[in-house]
Amino acid sequence: MSNIGGKVEIKVEVEVNPTEDENKVRVAVQRVFGDIDLQSVKEGDYRRLLGKAKGIESLARFHELLRRERILDAARTVLLRGIQGNKITFYLNKQVAYVGHISFSQPYGESPLGPISVEIQCDDPQSLIDWLTPRTVR
């Protein structure tokens, strides 16, 4: 498992709105990405949680959720669309993540409280996507 995608680094960023409980936002991220270390960063009136993790193991929970939700094909499409060089970028609905599910979203406008922004940097995005979301046979 450790060689999939080569060197893998995950960056997660999510805004904590003034109306939101920071711990609930933290829980939302951790329900999708497991025990990722999240730092709270304050910028003026805004706060963001920033998380970083290294290694394919840090995607194990996400990997498991994709299967449980039975959304491999849809997820594969989103991930493939998010490839830019050695990076895969995608966004997740924060409220849906809080209840332990995955719903991909747009970077702006779709999710009223803003999405969870995820960036995966790796040597081989295609093999990582093949591991996360293998092609399903139709």
N, CA, C and O of each residue as an XYZ file, in Angstrom:
552
protein
N       0.810     -1.205      0.000
C       0.000      0.000      0.000
C       0.852      1.267      0.000
O       0.444      2.272     -0.583
N       2.021      1.248      0.636
C       2.783      2.476      0.827
C       3.374      3.046     -0.465
O       3.840      4.186     -0.469
N       3.367      2.287     -1.551
C       3.990      2.796     -2.769
C       3.009      3.428     -3.756
O       3.427      3.985     -4.771
N       1.738      3.347     -3.472
C       0.720      3.889     -4.369
C       0.862      5.402     -4.455
O       0.927      6.091     -3.437
N       0.909      5.905     -5.674
C       0.977      7.348     -5.855
C       2.331      7.961     -5.532
O       2.503      9.176     -5.629
N       3.306      7.115     -5.142
C       4.612      7.645     -4.761
C       4.504      8.383     -3.432
O       3.774      7.961     -2.536
N       5.228      9.475     -3.315
C       5.176     10.282     -2.092
C       3.838     11.037     -2.063
O       3.498     11.735     -3.018
N       3.089     10.897     -0.975
C       1.758     11.498     -0.894
C       1.684     12.489      0.260
O       2.066     12.172      1.387
N       1.193     13.683     -0.026
C       0.994     14.706      0.985
C      -0.404     15.275      0.843
O      -0.822     15.635     -0.257
N      -1.134     15.358      1.955
C      -2.502     15.865      1.915
C      -2.559     17.189      2.655
O      -2.007     17.335      3.746
N      -3.243     18.163      2.035
C      -3.491     19.445      2.687
C      -4.992     19.661      2.701
O      -5.657     19.549      1.671
N      -5.519     19.971      3.873
C      -6.946     20.222      4.022
C      -7.108     21.625      4.588
O      -6.405     22.013      5.521
N      -8.036     22.379      4.017
C      -8.276     23.733      4.500
C      -9.778     23.959      4.548
O     -10.498     23.612      3.612
N     -10.244     24.543      5.643
C     -11.677     24.787      5.763
C     -11.896     26.043      6.603
O     -11.266     26.237      7.642
N     -12.802     26.883      6.126
C     -13.112     28.111      6.851
C     -14.071     27.795      7.987
O     -14.988     26.988      7.839
N     -13.841     28.450      9.134
C     -14.767     28.332     10.258
C     -15.524     29.651     10.309
O     -14.968     30.684     10.682
N     -16.788     29.608      9.935
C     -17.600     30.817      9.925
C     -17.920     31.258     11.352
O     -17.935     30.435     12.268
N     -18.179     32.573     11.546
C     -18.488     33.084     12.887
C     -19.657     32.333     13.554
O     -19.712     32.232     14.779
N     -20.575     31.818     12.752
C     -21.740     31.107     13.297
C     -21.449     29.646     13.622
O     -22.295     28.953     14.188
N     -20.255     29.176     13.266
C     -19.945     27.756     13.440
C     -19.107     27.484     14.674
O     -18.325     28.326     15.115
N     -19.286     26.297     15.220
C     -18.484     25.809     16.326
C     -17.225     25.165     15.721
O     -17.312     24.212     14.947
N     -16.072     25.699     16.086
C     -14.812     25.200     15.518
C     -14.649     23.698     15.729
O     -14.136     23.003     14.853
N     -15.082     23.191     16.886
C     -14.943     21.758     17.140
C     -15.783     20.922     16.190
O     -15.375     19.828     15.798
N     -16.962     21.431     15.814
C     -17.811     20.694     14.874
C     -17.175     20.657     13.487
O     -17.264     19.653     12.780
N     -16.537     21.753     13.109
C     -15.846     21.792     11.814
C     -14.676     20.814     11.836
O     -14.426     20.108     10.859
N     -13.967     20.781     12.956
C     -12.847     19.845     13.149
C     -13.344     18.399     13.023
O     -12.719     17.574     12.357
N     -14.471     18.108     13.671
C     -15.067     16.772     13.622
C     -15.442     16.408     12.178
O     -15.235     15.273     11.748
N     -15.991     17.371     11.437
C     -16.372     17.125     10.038
C     -15.171     16.645      9.228
O     -15.268     15.676      8.476
N     -14.044     17.328      9.386
C     -12.825     16.962      8.650
C     -12.332     15.585      9.106
O     -11.953     14.751      8.284
N     -12.340     15.355     10.415
C     -11.810     14.098     10.931
C     -12.699     12.900     10.602
O     -12.211     11.771     10.540
N     -13.974     13.127     10.395
C     -14.857     12.020     10.015
C     -14.556     11.535      8.601
O     -14.869     10.397      8.251
N     -13.953     12.392      7.794
C     -13.600     12.002      6.432
C     -12.120     11.610      6.333
O     -11.772     10.700      5.582
N     -11.259     12.283      7.077
C      -9.816     12.041      6.945
C      -9.163     11.460      8.192
O      -7.938     11.471      8.313
N      -9.969     10.954      9.115
C      -9.383     10.340     10.299
C      -8.696     11.362     11.175
O      -9.110     12.520     11.236
N      -7.659     10.939     11.844
C      -7.039     11.761     12.870
C      -6.005     12.733     12.304
O      -4.850     12.727     12.728
N      -6.415     13.567     11.347
C      -5.498     14.532     10.753
C      -5.294     15.684     11.736
O      -6.243     16.131     12.379
N      -4.073     16.154     11.848
C      -3.739     17.236     12.776
C      -4.202     18.562     12.176
O      -3.762     18.930     11.087
N      -5.084     19.285     12.870
C      -5.636     20.542     12.348
C      -5.209     21.728     13.215
O      -5.378     21.713     14.434
N      -4.661     22.736     12.575
C      -4.259     23.970     13.262
C      -5.299     25.044     12.984
O      -5.785     25.172     11.861
N      -5.634     25.806     14.003
C      -6.567     26.913     13.833
C      -5.772     28.179     13.522
O      -4.851     28.535     14.256
N      -6.132     28.856     12.430
C      -5.432     30.064     12.008
C      -6.451     31.201     11.969
O      -7.495     31.091     11.327
N      -6.135     32.289     12.663
C      -7.062     33.417     12.696
C      -6.552     34.505     11.756
O      -5.382     34.885     11.799
N      -7.457     35.000     10.902
C      -7.113     36.102     10.000
C      -8.222     37.128     10.101
O      -9.283     36.967      9.497
N      -7.981     38.178     10.860
C      -9.021     39.184     11.065
C     -10.205     38.546     11.774
O     -10.056     37.963     12.848
N     -11.388     38.660     11.163
C     -12.598     38.081     11.764
C     -12.762     36.615     11.388
O     -13.647     35.931     11.903
N     -11.910     36.135     10.491
C     -12.075     34.773      9.989
C     -11.107     33.811     10.641
O      -9.995     34.173     11.027
N     -11.560     32.583     10.749
C     -10.693     31.514     11.213
C     -10.749     30.397     10.192
O     -11.773     30.157      9.553
N      -9.616     29.717     10.056
C      -9.549     28.559      9.170
C      -8.874     27.438      9.921
O      -8.054     27.666     10.810
N      -9.229     26.227      9.552
C      -8.512     25.070     10.060
C      -7.649     24.578      8.911
O      -8.126     24.397      7.790
N      -6.377     24.365      9.203
C      -5.445     23.848      8.211
C      -4.914     22.518      8.715
O      -4.464     22.399      9.855
N      -4.976     21.521      7.843
C      -4.476     20.212      8.218
C      -3.505     19.697      7.185
O      -3.669     19.930      5.987
N      -2.487     18.989      7.659
C      -1.517     18.373      6.741
C      -1.250     16.963      7.217
O      -1.188     16.693      8.417
N      -1.094     16.079      6.267
C      -0.752     14.704      6.599
C       0.120     14.152      5.481
O       0.026     14.590      4.335
N       0.963     13.195      5.820
C       1.832     12.577      4.824
C       1.542     11.080      4.757
O       1.196     10.450      5.756
N       1.688     10.541      3.579
C       1.568      9.099      3.415
C       0.175      8.649      3.016
O      -0.827      9.260      3.388
N       0.135      7.584      2.263
C      -1.111      7.016      1.756
C      -2.043      6.615      2.906
O      -3.264      6.627      2.753
N      -1.461      6.261      4.054
C      -2.258      5.836      5.208
C      -3.236      6.921      5.636
O      -4.313      6.627      6.155
N      -2.851      8.195      5.414
C      -3.704      9.295      5.836
C      -4.970      9.391      4.974
O      -5.882     10.155      5.291
N      -5.020      8.620      3.891
C      -6.220      8.589      3.049
C      -7.058      7.334      3.291
O      -8.058      7.116      2.608
N      -6.658      6.518      4.249
C      -7.337      5.235      4.486
C      -8.824      5.417      4.802
O      -9.665      4.682      4.286
N      -9.141      6.387      5.641
C     -10.541      6.606      6.010
C     -11.363      7.083      4.810
O     -12.480      6.616      4.589
N     -10.803      8.012      4.043
C     -11.451      8.518      2.834
C     -11.703      7.365      1.861
O     -12.779      7.252      1.274
N     -10.689      6.515      1.705
C     -10.740      5.325      0.847
C     -11.913      4.431      1.259
O     -12.687      3.970      0.419
N     -12.027      4.199      2.567
C     -13.074      3.339      3.116
C     -14.466      3.968      2.916
O     -15.419      3.275      2.559
N     -14.572      5.282      3.149
C     -15.857      5.975      2.977
C     -16.345      5.928      1.528
O     -17.535      5.737      1.275
N     -15.433      6.101      0.590
C     -15.812      6.059     -0.830
C     -16.492      4.732     -1.163
O     -17.443      4.694     -1.943
N     -15.999      3.648     -0.568
C     -16.582      2.332     -0.808
C     -17.924      2.178     -0.101
O     -18.885      1.656     -0.666
N     -17.970      2.639      1.135
C     -19.196      2.512      1.908
C     -20.345      3.311      1.262
O     -21.501      2.889      1.276
N     -19.991      4.469      0.703
C     -21.008      5.333      0.082
C     -21.395      4.838     -1.319
O     -22.392      5.285     -1.886
N     -20.612      3.930     -1.858
C     -20.836      3.414     -3.218
C     -20.859      4.530     -4.268
O     -21.759      4.597     -5.105
N     -19.860      5.394     -4.204
C     -19.794      6.518     -5.147
C     -18.473      6.519     -5.917
O     -17.959      7.577     -6.282
N     -17.933      5.331     -6.159
C     -16.616      5.252     -6.806
C     -16.572      5.928     -8.172
O     -15.626      6.655     -8.474
N     -17.594      5.693     -9.002
C     -17.580      6.279    -10.349
C     -17.630      7.802    -10.308
O     -16.851      8.480    -10.978
N     -18.557      8.329     -9.511
C     -18.697      9.790     -9.394
C     -17.418     10.396     -8.806
O     -16.929     11.421     -9.280
N     -16.891      9.747     -7.773
C     -15.679     10.250     -7.125
C     -14.504     10.218     -8.101
O     -13.698     11.148     -8.145
N     -14.414      9.152     -8.873
C     -13.336      9.022     -9.857
C     -13.361     10.185    -10.848
O     -12.322     10.764    -11.166
N     -14.555     10.518    -11.330
C     -14.715     11.625    -12.274
C     -14.221     12.932    -11.657
O     -13.476     13.681    -12.289
N     -14.641     13.202    -10.420
C     -14.244     14.436     -9.730
C     -12.729     14.473     -9.530
O     -12.095     15.497     -9.785
N     -12.151     13.368     -9.076
C     -10.711     13.335     -8.811
C      -9.902     13.502    -10.104
O      -8.917     14.238    -10.133
N     -10.319     12.824    -11.154
C      -9.603     12.950    -12.433
C      -9.668     14.386    -12.943
O      -8.695     14.903    -13.490
N     -10.817     15.022    -12.760
C     -10.984     16.408    -13.186
C     -10.106     17.346    -12.364
O      -9.730     18.423    -12.827
N      -9.783     16.926    -11.137
C      -9.008     17.779    -10.236
C      -7.502     17.679    -10.389
O      -6.765     18.345     -9.662
N      -7.024     16.854    -11.328
C      -5.571     16.704    -11.504
C      -4.984     17.939    -12.188
O      -5.464     18.383    -13.231
N      -3.939     18.475    -11.574
C      -3.143     19.539    -12.195
C      -1.691     19.182    -11.899
O      -1.211     19.387    -10.785
N      -1.001     18.653    -12.887
C       0.378     18.222    -12.657
C       0.407     17.117    -11.619
O      -0.212     16.070    -11.804
N       1.133     17.348    -10.515
C       1.240     16.344     -9.443
C       0.273     16.607     -8.295
O       0.481     16.141     -7.175
N      -0.781     17.356     -8.584
C      -1.745     17.714     -7.552
C      -3.139     17.271     -7.949
O      -3.509     17.306     -9.122
N      -3.911     16.851     -6.948
C      -5.329     16.573     -7.148
C      -6.057     17.494     -6.179
O      -5.809     17.445     -4.974
N      -6.945     18.326     -6.689
C      -7.686     19.258     -5.843
C      -9.171     18.958     -5.955
O      -9.689     18.746     -7.052
N      -9.854     18.939     -4.816
C     -11.305     18.754     -4.829
C     -11.891     19.362     -3.560
O     -11.169     19.720     -2.629
N     -13.210     19.468     -3.546
C     -13.910     20.124     -2.439
C     -15.012     19.214     -1.926
O     -15.669     18.510     -2.692
N     -15.200     19.242     -0.608
C     -16.224     18.414      0.013
C     -17.203     19.286      0.790
O     -16.820     20.299      1.375
N     -18.462     18.882      0.789
C     -19.480     19.590      1.539
C     -19.236     19.380      3.029
O     -19.169     18.248      3.508
N     -19.107     20.482      3.748
C     -18.773     20.456      5.173
C     -19.874     19.819      6.021
O     -19.590     19.005      6.900
N     -21.141     20.192      5.755
C     -22.244     19.653      6.563
C     -22.384     18.153      6.370
O     -22.633     17.422      7.329
N     -22.225     17.692      5.146
C     -22.341     16.261      4.849
C     -21.180     15.508      5.514
O     -21.369     14.411      6.040
N     -19.989     16.096      5.488
C     -18.820     15.479      6.129
C     -19.060     15.324      7.629
O     -18.633     14.341      8.234
N     -19.740     16.295      8.220
C     -19.987     16.251      9.661
C     -20.770     15.004     10.065
O     -20.558     14.460     11.149
N     -21.674     14.551      9.195
C     -22.437     13.345      9.521
C     -21.749     12.081      8.991
O     -22.347     11.005      8.959
N     -20.484     12.226      8.575
C     -19.688     11.062      8.203
C     -19.895     10.552      6.787
O     -19.627      9.386      6.494
N     -20.376     11.430      5.904
C     -20.567     11.037      4.504
C     -19.716     11.919      3.603
O     -19.144     12.916      4.043
N     -19.643     11.533      2.334
C     -18.875     12.301      1.361
C     -19.824     12.859      0.319
O     -20.617     12.131     -0.278
N     -19.728     14.169      0.109
C     -20.441     14.803     -0.993
C     -19.492     15.833     -1.577
O     -19.081     16.775     -0.899
N     -19.149     15.641     -2.841
C     -18.235     16.581     -3.478
C     -19.001     17.866     -3.754
O     -20.212     17.845     -3.977
N     -18.277     18.996     -3.738
C     -18.949     20.255     -3.987
C     -18.067     21.150     -4.847
O     -16.932     20.804     -5.175
N     -18.611     22.298     -5.202
C     -17.855     23.289     -5.963
C     -17.073     24.147     -4.972
O     -17.405     24.193     -3.788
N     -16.017     24.838     -5.466
C     -15.233     25.660     -4.546
C     -16.037     26.820     -3.941
O     -15.776     27.228     -2.810
N     -17.015     27.350     -4.691
C     -17.769     28.499     -4.193
C     -19.252     28.323     -4.451
O     -19.667     27.702     -5.430
N     -20.045     28.891     -3.540
C     -21.465     29.048     -3.818
C     -22.367     27.859     -3.548
O     -23.545     28.048     -3.243
N     -21.861     26.654     -3.649
C     -22.735     25.490     -3.548
C     -23.062     25.151     -2.102
O     -24.196     24.801     -1.774
N     -22.070     25.258     -1.256
C     -22.226     24.902      0.147
C     -22.294     26.211      0.951
O     -21.320     26.962      0.969
N     -23.423     26.498      1.614
C     -23.599     27.794      2.271
C     -22.510     28.150      3.283
O     -22.194     29.327      3.460
N     -21.939     27.156      3.941
C     -20.895     27.441      4.926
C     -19.493     27.287      4.351
O     -18.505     27.340      5.084
N     -19.411     27.098      3.047
C     -18.104     26.917      2.420
C     -17.682     25.464      2.485
O     -18.065     24.745      3.408
N     -16.891     25.020      1.508
C     -16.500     23.614      1.443
C     -15.220     23.331      2.223
O     -14.536     24.238      2.697
N     -14.927     22.049      2.336
C     -13.626     21.609      2.820
C     -12.774     21.484      1.558
O     -13.117     20.735      0.643
N     -11.685     22.205      1.515
C     -10.805     22.181      0.351
C      -9.705     21.146      0.596
O      -9.043     21.165      1.634
N      -9.517     20.242     -0.370
C      -8.540     19.173     -0.209
C      -7.563     19.208     -1.377
O      -7.962     19.297     -2.539
N      -6.285     19.138     -1.050
C      -5.248     19.101     -2.075
C      -4.339     17.924     -1.758
O      -3.776     17.834     -0.667
N      -4.205     17.030     -2.720
C      -3.310     15.888     -2.535
C      -2.160     16.053     -3.513
O      -2.359     16.104     -4.727
N      -0.960     16.135     -2.970
C       0.239     16.261     -3.780
C       0.866     14.870     -3.819
O       1.108     14.269     -2.772
N       1.129     14.354     -5.025
C       1.759     13.035     -5.087
C       2.527     12.877     -6.393
O       2.324     13.630     -7.345
N       3.411     11.886     -6.419
C       4.249     11.659     -7.586
C       3.437     11.123     -8.763
O       3.728     11.430     -9.918
N       2.426     10.326     -8.464
C       1.659      9.670     -9.525
C       0.154      9.750     -9.239
O      -0.439      8.794     -8.740
N      -0.460     10.901     -9.561
C      -1.886     11.086     -9.273
C      -2.772      9.987     -9.862
O      -3.743      9.567     -9.233
N      -2.439      9.525    -11.061
C      -3.279      8.510    -11.705
C      -3.341      7.213    -10.900
O      -4.418      6.641    -10.729
N      -2.191      6.744    -10.405
C      -2.206      5.496     -9.638
C      -2.898      5.688     -8.289
O      -3.517      4.759     -7.771
N      -2.793      6.891     -7.720
C      -3.484      7.175     -6.465
C      -5.004      7.139     -6.685
O      -5.738      6.563     -5.883
N      -5.459      7.747     -7.757
C      -6.893      7.751     -8.083
C      -7.372      6.328     -8.381
O      -8.477      5.948     -7.994
N      -6.540      5.545     -9.069
C      -6.905      4.145     -9.345
C      -7.071      3.353     -8.043
O      -7.912      2.459     -7.955
N      -6.258      3.692     -7.033
C      -6.374      3.021     -5.739
C      -7.606      3.506     -4.984
O      -8.363      2.703     -4.439
N      -7.803      4.820     -4.953
C      -8.950      5.390     -4.232
C     -10.270      4.982     -4.883
O     -11.215      4.579     -4.204
N     -10.318      5.093     -6.202
C     -11.567      4.872     -6.925
C     -11.325      3.999     -8.151
O     -11.281      4.503     -9.273
N     -11.168      2.700     -7.943
C     -10.941      1.827     -9.082
C     -12.152      1.883    -10.035
O     -13.286      2.114     -9.615
N     -11.877      1.671    -11.295
C     -12.985      1.613    -12.267
C     -13.927      0.510    -11.875
O     -13.491     -0.597    -11.558
N     -15.211      0.789    -11.890
C     -16.169     -0.278    -11.597
C     -16.626     -0.849    -12.932
O     -16.716     -0.129    -13.927
N     -16.903     -2.103    -12.946
C     -17.321     -2.772    -14.181
C     -18.812     -2.556    -14.356
O     -19.598     -2.809    -13.443
N     -19.192     -2.094    -15.518
C     -20.631     -1.850    -15.741
C     -21.188     -2.921    -16.657
O     -22.377     -2.906    -16.974
